Amino acid sequence: MIFYRQNLSDYQLLDLYKKLLKPRLIEEKMLILIRQGKVSKWFSGIGQEAISVGITAALNQSEYILPMHRNLGVFTTREIPLHRLFSQWQGKASGFTKGRDRSFHFGTQEYNIIGMISHLGPQLGIADGIALADKLKQNNKVTAVFTGEGATSEGDFHEALNIAAVWQLPVMFVIENNGYGLSTPTKEQYYCENLADKGIGYGIESYILDGNNIVEVYNKIQKLKEEMQENPHPVLLEFKTFRMRGHEEASGTKYVPDELMKEWALRDPVNNYKDYLIENKILTEELDQQWKEEIRKEIDENLAIANAEPEIVPTYNGELDDVYKPFEYEEYSNGEEVKNIRFIDAIRNGLEQSMWRHRNLVIMGQDIAEYGGAFKITEGFADAFGKDRVRNTPICESAVVSTAMGLSINGYKAIVEMQFADFVSTGFNPIVNLLAKSHYRWGEKADVVVRMPCGAGTQAGPFHSQTNEAWFTKTPGLKVVYPAFPYDAKGLLNTSILDPNPVLFFEHKLLYRSIYQDVPTDYYTIPLGKAALVKEGKNITIIAFGATVHWALDTLGQNPDIDADLIDLRTLQPLDTETIFESVKKTGKVIIYQEDTLFGGIASDISALIMENCFEYLDAPVKRVASLDSPIPFTKALEDQFLPRDRFATALKELLEY
C-alpha cells in the first residue's frame, strides 16, 4: 500500500493515525464483551476504519455526517464521550435513545451526526434535505452520507442521487463496497463493473478510492470539499474495502473464502499505516504503545461509568410522552373581515399566509411550481416566493419525504404535496419508519406536513380515489388531520405547519370546488385534536369526517325529523374522545360514517373505544357505515354503489328504530 502524503505535515499524519487507532481498540474491546455476554449485538467495522475516520477528519464539526452500522470512526473522530456510546450500546439512559433503539440507530444534533434506520435508503434522501438547507443558507457546507454496496440496489439510492443531481446539492454519497451484503457477494448484488458507474447516469462526478488508505481518503475528501464549496454539486465515492468480521458477530464469516480473508488481512488500514509512519520515522514504537495504553485506559474508565449507570426503569408516561415532540399550541385569532371562498381557496390561502409567516418553509411536489400543482393550489407561488422555496420534484415520493426530513433536521419546515393521496404508497416507508419514529427514538422533530388530495366521487378510479387515512392513524408519532369545511381547512393547515411533528393533511378533492364558507381573510389557527359539533340533537350521535360530514348533512336535510348530534372529527390523530363520549352518553346511540372501506378503518377503533368507555350508556349496538371492501371502481354506477351514501340513510333509520 502506497501513501502519498502530499502537503500533510507530520502532525497531521500522526493525528490521523491516532484517530484511526481509537475505533480499532474499541472494536477489540467490544469483541471481548460480546464473548462475555455484556453486549448483545455488534456490527464490526474492522478493516473499514480509514473511510469513516478520513471523511470525518476532513469535514468541519458543523457539517452533517450520516453514518451506518460500521462507522464507529465517525463517532469517535467527532469526539463523542465514550461513556455515552457505551451507555447507548447497553441500553442505558445516558445513551442517545433512552434504551429505545440499539447500536448506531441514533443521531445527535450536538455532534451533527444523523443515524441510520434499518431500511437504509431513506438516509440518502435526508442528506439531500440537509444539503438543500445548507445551499439555501449559502453557508458553503457539505454533507456526507454513507451506504453499503447492498443498499445501492434500493430505489431510495437512485431517487436520492437523482434529486441531488437535479438540484445540484453538495452531498458526498459514500459507498463502502466491502464485498458482502450480509452473506450475499457483490456479484449477486449488481452487474456493473463498479458502483461508481451508477453516478454517470445521473450526471454525477464519481470516483473509486482505496478505502483502506487513510491518506488517500483524507486528501481526496479535502480536495472534493473545496470544489463543492466553490461550486455546489454532488459526488459519488466508491470505496473499495473489506469487512473482516461477519455482518454482525453472530453471523460469522464461514461464507467468505479463506484466501479472500488472507488477502484483505494484508491490506489492514491500521497496520499498514502504522508501518508507513514507523518506516518514515514519523511514529515510534514507544509513542504507538503509549497511545494504545492511553486509549485503552480511556475505554476502561468510560466503560466503568456506563456499567455503573443503573438500568432504565420503564414508566408508561415516560414512553408515551416522547412519541410526539411537545407542541405548545398558540392561538392566532382571526380578524373580523371574512370572505366567502371555496375549500380549495382556503387551502391556498393558508399555504400562502404560512409561506409569508415562515421564511424557512419549503414546499415540494410534482408540478407545483410554474404549473401550480395538479389542482392549481400553488399557482403563482413560484413567482411570489421563488423556486428555491417552491420546488418541482422528480417523481420519487420516497426520497422527497426523506428530503423533507433533512430540511427539518437542518432548521427548515417542509411541506410535501402528494399529487394524489394514493401515490403516498411509494413514500410510505420514510413516513411510517422515519418521520413517525424520530422523536421517540432520539428526540428529533420531524417538522413536515404531507398534503394528501384524496377521496372518491370524481370517477378517478382505483389509483386516484382512495381515502387512506387508516394507513397512518395506527402509526404512533404521526398526526392525521382531515377537515370538511373551508374555515377548518385553513386554520388546521396553519396549525399543522406550526406543529413540529409530522402531519398527514387530508384534503378531499370532491370538496375542493363544491364547498363554500365565510372564511377570515387574516391568518388564524385551530387546535389539533378538537372535534366540531356541526349539528346538535338528542336522539343519536353521528360521527363523520371529510366528505361524509356533508353527506350526513344532506341526509339530515332530507329527514328533518331526525334529532342528531353530528360530530365532525376534523383531526383523527390525536382523536377528540372527550367530545365523542360526551355525545354518546347523551344520546345513547351512535353511528360512525367513513368513506374508507369498512374493515380496518378508523371507524372500527372509534367503535371499540365507545364500547369500552360508554357501554352502560348505549341503547343499541354501535353502527359503522363505510364503502364496500373492494378497490374503488371508475364507472359512475359502480362508484356510486361502492360509496356508502345510499346505505347511510337506511342504516341511520334502522338504528333509530332499534
NUKEVO-390949 format. One line per field, with one value per residue (C-alpha): residue number from 1; x, y, z. Coordinates in steps of 0.05 Angstrom, whole numbers, plus 5000, padded with zeros to 4 digits. Layout:
<recs>
num	NUM; ... .
px	X; ... .
py	Y; ... .
pz	Z; ... .
</recs>
This chain:
<recs>
num	1; 2; 3; 4; 5; 6; 7; 8; 9; 10; 11; 12; 13; 14; 15; 16; 17; 18; 19; 20; 21; 22; 23; 24; 25; 26; 27; 28; 29; 30; 31; 32; 33; 34; 35; 36; 37; 38; 39; 40; 41; 42; 43; 44; 45; 46; 47; 48; 49; 50; 51; 52; 53; 54; 55; 56; 57; 58; 59; 60; 61; 62; 63; 64; 65; 66; 67; 68; 69; 70; 71; 72; 73; 74; 75; 76; 77; 78; 79; 80; 81; 82; 83; 84; 85; 86; 87; 88; 89; 90; 91; 92; 93; 94; 95; 96; 97; 98; 99; 100; 101; 102; 103; 104; 105; 106; 107; 108; 109; 110; 111; 112; 113; 114; 115; 116; 117; 118; 119; 120; 121; 122; 123; 124; 125; 126; 127; 128; 129; 130; 131; 132; 133; 134; 135; 136; 137; 138; 139; 140; 141; 142; 143; 144; 145; 146; 147; 148; 149; 150; 151; 152; 153; 154; 155; 156; 157; 158; 159; 160; 161; 162; 163; 164; 165; 166; 167; 168; 169; 170; 171; 172; 173; 174; 175; 176; 177; 178; 179; 180; 181; 182; 183; 184; 185; 186; 187; 188; 189; 190; 191; 192; 193; 194; 195; 196; 197; 198; 199; 200; 201; 202; 203; 204; 205; 206; 207; 208; 209; 210; 211; 212; 213; 214; 215; 216; 217; 218; 219; 220; 221; 222; 223; 224; 225; 226; 227; 228; 229; 230; 231; 232; 233; 234; 235; 236; 237; 238; 239; 240; 241; 242; 243; 244; 245; 246; 247; 248; 249; 250; 251; 252; 253; 254; 255; 256; 257; 258; 259; 260; 261; 262; 263; 264; 265; 266; 267; 268; 269; 270; 271; 272; 273; 274; 275; 276; 277; 278; 279; 280; 281; 282; 283; 284; 285; 286; 287; 288; 289; 290; 291; 292; 293; 294; 295; 296; 297; 298; 299; 300; 301; 302; 303; 304; 305; 306; 307; 308; 309; 310; 311; 312; 313; 314; 315; 316; 317; 318; 319; 320; 321; 322; 323; 324; 325; 326; 327; 328; 329; 330; 331; 332; 333; 334; 335; 336; 337; 338; 339; 340; 341; 342; 343; 344; 345; 346; 347; 348; 349; 350; 351; 352; 353; 354; 355; 356; 357; 358; 359; 360; 361; 362; 363; 364; 365; 366; 367; 368; 369; 370; 371; 372; 373; 374; 375; 376; 377; 378; 379; 380; 381; 382; 383; 384; 385; 386; 387; 388; 389; 390; 391; 392; 393; 394; 395; 396; 397; 398; 399; 400; 401; 402; 403; 404; 405; 406; 407; 408; 409; 410; 411; 412; 413; 414; 415; 416; 417; 418; 419; 420; 421; 422; 423; 424; 425; 426; 427; 428; 429; 430; 431; 432; 433; 434; 435; 436; 437; 438; 439; 440; 441; 442; 443; 444; 445; 446; 447; 448; 449; 450; 451; 452; 453; 454; 455; 456; 457; 458; 459; 460; 461; 462; 463; 464; 465; 466; 467; 468; 469; 470; 471; 472; 473; 474; 475; 476; 477; 478; 479; 480; 481; 482; 483; 484; 485; 486; 487; 488; 489; 490; 491; 492; 493; 494; 495; 496; 497; 498; 499; 500; 501; 502; 503; 504; 505; 506; 507; 508; 509; 510; 511; 512; 513; 514; 515; 516; 517; 518; 519; 520; 521; 522; 523; 524; 525; 526; 527; 528; 529; 530; 531; 532; 533; 534; 535; 536; 537; 538; 539; 540; 541; 542; 543; 544; 545; 546; 547; 548; 549; 550; 551; 552; 553; 554; 555; 556; 557; 558; 559; 560; 561; 562; 563; 564; 565; 566; 567; 568; 569; 570; 571; 572; 573; 574; 575; 576; 577; 578; 579; 580; 581; 582; 583; 584; 585; 586; 587; 588; 589; 590; 591; 592; 593; 594; 595; 596; 597; 598; 599; 600; 601; 602; 603; 604; 605; 606; 607; 608; 609; 610; 611; 612; 613; 614; 615; 616; 617; 618; 619; 620; 621; 622; 623; 624; 625; 626; 627; 628; 629; 630; 631; 632; 633; 634; 635; 636; 637; 638; 639; 640; 641; 642; 643; 644; 645; 646; 647; 648; 649; 650; 651; 652; 653; 654; 655; 656; 657; 658 .
px	5000; 5029; 5015; 5023; 5025; 5023; 5022; 5005; 5050; 5078; 5029; 4970; 4995; 5002; 4934; 4902; 4936; 4911; 4841; 4847; 4872; 4816; 4757; 4801; 4817; 4744; 4724; 4774; 4744; 4673; 4692; 4714; 4649; 4608; 4640; 4627; 4554; 4560; 4539; 4481; 4497; 4555; 4566; 4641; 4677; 4745; 4781; 4739; 4761; 4800; 4737; 4699; 4760; 4786; 4720; 4702; 4771; 4765; 4698; 4683; 4648; 4589; 4579; 4530; 4551; 4501; 4537; 4519; 4529; 4604; 4624; 4647; 4704; 4654; 4631; 4700; 4730; 4674; 4698; 4632; 4646; 4657; 4614; 4554; 4569; 4577; 4511; 4477; 4501; 4479; 4411; 4424; 4391; 4455; 4457; 4423; 4358; 4339; 4343; 4293; 4340; 4405; 4473; 4483; 4410; 4413; 4431; 4456; 4449; 4504; 4554; 4518; 4511; 4446; 4439; 4410; 4346; 4350; 4315; 4379; 4355; 4318; 4382; 4407; 4346; 4356; 4426; 4394; 4349; 4405; 4447; 4388; 4381; 4455; 4451; 4392; 4432; 4492; 4539; 4588; 4578; 4577; 4541; 4569; 4523; 4546; 4515; 4537; 4541; 4477; 4435; 4454; 4402; 4347; 4303; 4317; 4390; 4373; 4319; 4367; 4422; 4374; 4348; 4418; 4439; 4377; 4383; 4460; 4464; 4532; 4526; 4581; 4549; 4597; 4591; 4631; 4639; 4661; 4647; 4584; 4513; 4506; 4526; 4509; 4572; 4576; 4570; 4499; 4485; 4499; 4521; 4561; 4636; 4640; 4586; 4617; 4589; 4519; 4533; 4547; 4474; 4454; 4508; 4545; 4620; 4643; 4708; 4737; 4783; 4823; 4781; 4838; 4885; 4873; 4917; 4883; 4815; 4832; 4867; 4812; 4756; 4793; 4801; 4729; 4702; 4738; 4709; 4639; 4644; 4665; 4611; 4558; 4546; 4541; 4595; 4592; 4650; 4660; 4710; 4738; 4747; 4730; 4691; 4737; 4682; 4612; 4552; 4543; 4584; 4530; 4535; 4607; 4647; 4641; 4613; 4678; 4734; 4797; 4842; 4799; 4805; 4881; 4887; 4850; 4885; 4949; 4914; 4894; 4885; 4913; 4973; 4995; 4990; 5028; 5084; 5088; 5094; 5148; 5188; 5188; 5208; 5143; 5120; 5160; 5141; 5145; 5095; 5050; 5050; 5038; 4977; 4948; 4955; 4922; 4864; 4854; 4853; 4801; 4759; 4762; 4746; 4686; 4661; 4663; 4620; 4570; 4569; 4556; 4496; 4431; 4386; 4327; 4263; 4205; 4144; 4082; 4086; 4160; 4147; 4082; 4104; 4162; 4122; 4110; 4152; 4116; 4078; 4051; 3991; 3988; 3922; 3920; 3850; 3821; 3801; 3731; 3738; 3713; 3706; 3662; 3711; 3716; 3751; 3809; 3817; 3822; 3878; 3914; 3903; 3931; 3992; 4005; 4000; 4043; 4096; 4099; 4100; 4153; 4210; 4243; 4183; 4195; 4141; 4159; 4119; 4107; 4089; 4076; 4119; 4101; 4043; 4014; 4002; 3951; 3895; 3927; 3932; 4002; 3993; 4034; 4073; 4138; 4134; 4116; 4165; 4217; 4234; 4282; 4222; 4171; 4205; 4184; 4208; 4223; 4172; 4204; 4159; 4204; 4265; 4224; 4194; 4264; 4289; 4235; 4262; 4331; 4305; 4272; 4337; 4374; 4326; 4272; 4199; 4175; 4110; 4106; 4047; 4027; 3996; 3943; 3939; 3943; 4014; 4038; 4048; 4115; 4134; 4105; 4170; 4200; 4134; 4119; 4190; 4229; 4184; 4139; 4194; 4248; 4226; 4212; 4279; 4327; 4287; 4290; 4230; 4201; 4174; 4139; 4068; 4047; 3987; 3941; 3889; 3843; 3774; 3724; 3663; 3701; 3705; 3780; 3785; 3827; 3893; 3867; 3808; 3829; 3818; 3874; 3877; 3876; 3946; 3971; 3924; 3952; 4024; 4048; 4084; 4041; 3986; 3928; 3883; 3821; 3778; 3710; 3699; 3740; 3744; 3773; 3818; 3855; 3861; 3881; 3932; 3964; 3969; 3997; 4052; 4068; 4070; 4140; 4112; 4096; 4025; 3986; 3937; 3879; 3842; 3781; 3782; 3707; 3703; 3755; 3708; 3639; 3640; 3639; 3642; 3656; 3730; 3770; 3820; 3872; 3918; 3889; 3897; 3853; 3879; 3891; 3853; 3788; 3725; 3669; 3595; 3564; 3493; 3463; 3409; 3390; 3369; 3431; 3504; 3533; 3609; 3638; 3697; 3715; 3662; 3618; 3603; 3569; 3535; 3508; 3482; 3447; 3414; 3392; 3366; 3322; 3298; 3285; 3251; 3318; 3346; 3420; 3488; 3533; 3606; 3659; 3723; 3769; 3830; 3837; 3902; 3900; 3827; 3778; 3748; 3720; 3671; 3653; 3640; 3601; 3554; 3545; 3528; 3475; 3443; 3454; 3460; 3518; 3533; 3602; 3606; 3670; 3686; 3743; 3728; 3699; 3749; 3808; 3783; 3785; 3711; 3728; 3774; 3725; 3671; 3716; 3732; 3658; 3643; 3699; 3683; 3609; 3578; 3529; 3502; 3487; 3416; 3438; 3500; 3549; 3538; 3591; 3576; 3631; 3648; 3649; 3710; 3736; 3782; 3748; 3717; 3716; 3647; 3597; 3545; 3599; 3629; 3561; 3549; 3618; 3608; 3564; 3518; 3457; 3466; 3475; 3403; 3377; 3428; 3412; 3337; 3347; 3390; 3339; 3285; 3327 .
py	5000; 5068; 5131; 5198; 5249; 5309; 5371; 5336; 5353; 5301; 5326; 5314; 5245; 5226; 5256; 5213; 5151; 5165; 5176; 5111; 5073; 5092; 5057; 4995; 4988; 5000; 4945; 4897; 4911; 4901; 4832; 4812; 4840; 4803; 4737; 4754; 4768; 4841; 4869; 4839; 4857; 4886; 4907; 4908; 4957; 4926; 4935; 4995; 5048; 5091; 5112; 5136; 5170; 5201; 5232; 5257; 5287; 5324; 5355; 5411; 5394; 5435; 5393; 5336; 5264; 5207; 5142; 5068; 5008; 5002; 5074; 5078; 5122; 5177; 5179; 5175; 5226; 5274; 5261; 5237; 5218; 5143; 5130; 5157; 5109; 5051; 5071; 5073; 5002; 4977; 5010; 5059; 5127; 5166; 5138; 5174; 5135; 5123; 5049; 5052; 5034; 4997; 5001; 5061; 5075; 5145; 5215; 5275; 5347; 5364; 5328; 5337; 5262; 5234; 5159; 5108; 5068; 4995; 5008; 5042; 5081; 5140; 5168; 5185; 5229; 5260; 5280; 5314; 5354; 5375; 5396; 5434; 5473; 5489; 5511; 5556; 5585; 5595; 5572; 5531; 5467; 5396; 5335; 5264; 5203; 5131; 5069; 4999; 4965; 4926; 4988; 5015; 4968; 5004; 5053; 5106; 5106; 5123; 5173; 5210; 5213; 5240; 5294; 5314; 5319; 5357; 5407; 5407; 5393; 5389; 5316; 5265; 5197; 5148; 5075; 5027; 4968; 4916; 4855; 4828; 4849; 4805; 4740; 4759; 4774; 4834; 4793; 4777; 4849; 4886; 4873; 4936; 4932; 4987; 5020; 5087; 5076; 5086; 5160; 5171; 5160; 5216; 5264; 5259; 5261; 5191; 5165; 5098; 5102; 5054; 5052; 5023; 5081; 5135; 5186; 5176; 5182; 5245; 5281; 5266; 5288; 5353; 5368; 5350; 5391; 5453; 5442; 5431; 5494; 5534; 5502; 5462; 5394; 5321; 5269; 5193; 5158; 5083; 5059; 4990; 4957; 4893; 4870; 4828; 4805; 4780; 4823; 4821; 4779; 4725; 4716; 4693; 4692; 4619; 4641; 4680; 4642; 4636; 4663; 4727; 4738; 4729; 4776; 4832; 4820; 4841; 4907; 4924; 5000; 5008; 4962; 4986; 5059; 5046; 5011; 5070; 5120; 5080; 5067; 5142; 5158; 5196; 5149; 5109; 5042; 5076; 5130; 5079; 5037; 5099; 5119; 5049; 5048; 5117; 5097; 5030; 5067; 5116; 5057; 5022; 5085; 5102; 5030; 5034; 5097; 5063; 4999; 5038; 5072; 5039; 5002; 5040; 5036; 5039; 5082; 5089; 5165; 5165; 5126; 5157; 5228; 5222; 5195; 5267; 5329; 5374; 5428; 5489; 5509; 5584; 5612; 5665; 5693; 5715; 5786; 5810; 5810; 5747; 5725; 5671; 5623; 5551; 5495; 5497; 5572; 5563; 5513; 5561; 5620; 5581; 5559; 5629; 5663; 5609; 5619; 5693; 5679; 5624; 5646; 5577; 5540; 5500; 5467; 5408; 5366; 5345; 5402; 5451; 5509; 5542; 5494; 5505; 5431; 5382; 5423; 5492; 5506; 5533; 5571; 5635; 5612; 5605; 5678; 5701; 5660; 5637; 5568; 5557; 5551; 5524; 5464; 5417; 5348; 5287; 5231; 5199; 5205; 5165; 5209; 5272; 5254; 5238; 5304; 5339; 5305; 5330; 5401; 5394; 5369; 5429; 5483; 5486; 5470; 5427; 5413; 5355; 5353; 5284; 5294; 5244; 5211; 5144; 5159; 5162; 5087; 5098; 5145; 5101; 5076; 5143; 5168; 5109; 5088; 5153; 5213; 5178; 5148; 5201; 5239; 5175; 5144; 5202; 5265; 5295; 5333; 5320; 5387; 5360; 5366; 5317; 5343; 5288; 5304; 5245; 5214; 5187; 5216; 5243; 5179; 5177; 5101; 5056; 5096; 5166; 5160; 5127; 5158; 5121; 5155; 5087; 5072; 5126; 5133; 5069; 5093; 5125; 5190; 5215; 5266; 5260; 5318; 5313; 5377; 5381; 5457; 5515; 5550; 5488; 5472; 5539; 5541; 5469; 5474; 5535; 5496; 5434; 5477; 5506; 5437; 5407; 5336; 5301; 5314; 5278; 5331; 5301; 5345; 5315; 5330; 5329; 5386; 5429; 5468; 5448; 5473; 5548; 5582; 5650; 5647; 5702; 5735; 5741; 5686; 5643; 5575; 5519; 5468; 5397; 5343; 5382; 5358; 5405; 5395; 5414; 5399; 5387; 5337; 5287; 5221; 5196; 5213; 5215; 5214; 5234; 5269; 5295; 5287; 5243; 5304; 5336; 5271; 5265; 5337; 5320; 5260; 5301; 5355; 5304; 5277; 5338; 5295; 5263; 5297; 5283; 5305; 5310; 5309; 5329; 5297; 5345; 5311; 5235; 5233; 5259; 5239; 5280; 5224; 5272; 5303; 5233; 5203; 5263; 5260; 5184; 5188; 5239; 5204; 5130; 5113; 5124; 5113; 5123; 5145; 5138; 5138; 5088; 5014; 4983; 4931; 4961; 5033; 5084; 5073; 5005; 5036; 5090; 5037; 4997; 5059; 5074; 5002; 5003; 5070; 5082; 5012; 5025; 5087; 5052; 5035; 4999; 4969; 5017; 5021; 5032; 5053; 5053; 5038; 4968; 4925; 4929; 4974; 5038; 5030; 5081; 5078; 5124; 5070; 5025; 5083; 5103; 5032; 5029; 5093; 5089; 5149; 5108; 5060; 5111; 5136; 5064; 5047; 5111; 5097; 5025; 5046; 5099; 5045; 4994 .
pz	5000; 4979; 5019; 4983; 5039; 4992; 5036; 5101; 5160; 5208; 5260; 5213; 5194; 5267; 5284; 5231; 5259; 5330; 5304; 5265; 5326; 5373; 5338; 5326; 5400; 5419; 5370; 5400; 5468; 5441; 5415; 5485; 5515; 5463; 5484; 5557; 5542; 5564; 5496; 5459; 5388; 5349; 5277; 5266; 5222; 5230; 5163; 5143; 5193; 5144; 5108; 5170; 5201; 5137; 5117; 5186; 5196; 5131; 5147; 5196; 5262; 5238; 5175; 5178; 5171; 5163; 5181; 5181; 5227; 5214; 5221; 5293; 5269; 5253; 5325; 5356; 5308; 5327; 5399; 5429; 5502; 5502; 5563; 5524; 5467; 5515; 5550; 5482; 5466; 5535; 5530; 5587; 5596; 5583; 5512; 5456; 5451; 5524; 5510; 5454; 5397; 5394; 5363; 5317; 5305; 5333; 5316; 5355; 5336; 5385; 5341; 5274; 5265; 5237; 5249; 5204; 5203; 5184; 5118; 5096; 5036; 5069; 5099; 5029; 5019; 5088; 5065; 5005; 5051; 5097; 5038; 5008; 5073; 5072; 4999; 5016; 5074; 5027; 5083; 5039; 5078; 5050; 5075; 5075; 5075; 5080; 5050; 5032; 4965; 4980; 4992; 4923; 4896; 4934; 4898; 4950; 4929; 4857; 4877; 4924; 4871; 4820; 4867; 4886; 4813; 4790; 4848; 4848; 4923; 4959; 4980; 4984; 4972; 5004; 4984; 5027; 4980; 5029; 4987; 5020; 5037; 5098; 5062; 4991; 4949; 4904; 4841; 4863; 4883; 4818; 4747; 4730; 4739; 4791; 4833; 4817; 4746; 4774; 4784; 4710; 4691; 4738; 4714; 4779; 4789; 4810; 4839; 4861; 4921; 4963; 5026; 5066; 5053; 5104; 5069; 5002; 5034; 5073; 5016; 4966; 5012; 5027; 4953; 4936; 4993; 4967; 4897; 4925; 4965; 4904; 4860; 4898; 4867; 4888; 4883; 4886; 4920; 4917; 4970; 4957; 5025; 5061; 5122; 5164; 5211; 5199; 5183; 5258; 5306; 5309; 5233; 5230; 5165; 5142; 5075; 5060; 5025; 5068; 5013; 5009; 5084; 5080; 5021; 5056; 5122; 5087; 5069; 5141; 5143; 5214; 5210; 5141; 5160; 5225; 5186; 5138; 5195; 5230; 5167; 5153; 5225; 5237; 5291; 5341; 5372; 5440; 5421; 5389; 5453; 5495; 5454; 5457; 5532; 5538; 5493; 5529; 5595; 5568; 5544; 5611; 5650; 5606; 5608; 5684; 5680; 5634; 5676; 5739; 5709; 5732; 5685; 5656; 5698; 5648; 5660; 5617; 5617; 5602; 5538; 5515; 5528; 5479; 5420; 5398; 5407; 5457; 5419; 5455; 5414; 5402; 5382; 5328; 5327; 5262; 5247; 5231; 5156; 5122; 5050; 5021; 4989; 4966; 5004; 4954; 4963; 5039; 5030; 4982; 5029; 5089; 5049; 5023; 5092; 5123; 5069; 5086; 5161; 5159; 5115; 5127; 5098; 5034; 4992; 4948; 4900; 4828; 4782; 4839; 4814; 4748; 4734; 4804; 4821; 4795; 4827; 4816; 4891; 4887; 4822; 4825; 4886; 4847; 4827; 4896; 4937; 4887; 4862; 4919; 4965; 4916; 4885; 4830; 4846; 4804; 4811; 4872; 4933; 4979; 4971; 4972; 5040; 5066; 5037; 5077; 5139; 5122; 5116; 5184; 5215; 5187; 5211; 5158; 5155; 5097; 5061; 5012; 4965; 4942; 4874; 4897; 4966; 4931; 4909; 4981; 4979; 4944; 5001; 5056; 5087; 5106; 5133; 5180; 5196; 5194; 5207; 5256; 5299; 5300; 5362; 5401; 5381; 5392; 5406; 5337; 5309; 5240; 5220; 5158; 5131; 5077; 5038; 5014; 4960; 4969; 4961; 4912; 4877; 4817; 4776; 4781; 4790; 4835; 4832; 4845; 4893; 4958; 5025; 5061; 5129; 5164; 5137; 5183; 5242; 5271; 5268; 5333; 5321; 5263; 5267; 5218; 5200; 5156; 5151; 5120; 5115; 5087; 5154; 5187; 5128; 5133; 5209; 5216; 5160; 5193; 5259; 5224; 5194; 5263; 5295; 5296; 5289; 5223; 5199; 5145; 5120; 5080; 5030; 4997; 4923; 4917; 4967; 4933; 4888; 4914; 4987; 5003; 5070; 5101; 5120; 5156; 5110; 5165; 5189; 5245; 5277; 5303; 5353; 5331; 5368; 5376; 5341; 5320; 5336; 5269; 5289; 5358; 5377; 5430; 5397; 5361; 5351; 5280; 5277; 5209; 5176; 5108; 5054; 5098; 5141; 5081; 5061; 5132; 5129; 5063; 5096; 5156; 5110; 5075; 5142; 5187; 5239; 5258; 5320; 5318; 5343; 5283; 5302; 5252; 5278; 5239; 5269; 5271; 5308; 5362; 5369; 5410; 5451; 5502; 5452; 5426; 5494; 5519; 5459; 5463; 5537; 5520; 5460; 5475; 5402; 5354; 5280; 5252; 5179; 5139; 5065; 5072; 5065; 5127; 5151; 5187; 5181; 5238; 5250; 5279; 5331; 5348; 5356; 5403; 5444; 5452; 5472; 5524; 5553; 5543; 5543; 5600; 5564; 5499; 5479; 5415; 5383; 5353; 5278; 5225; 5154; 5102; 5030; 5001; 5017; 4945; 4905; 4881; 4811; 4756; 4723; 4759; 4772; 4803; 4843; 4869; 4892; 4924; 4965; 5028; 5012; 4993; 5051; 5105; 5110; 5116; 5170; 5208; 5209; 5229; 5288; 5310; 5309; 5347 .
</recs>
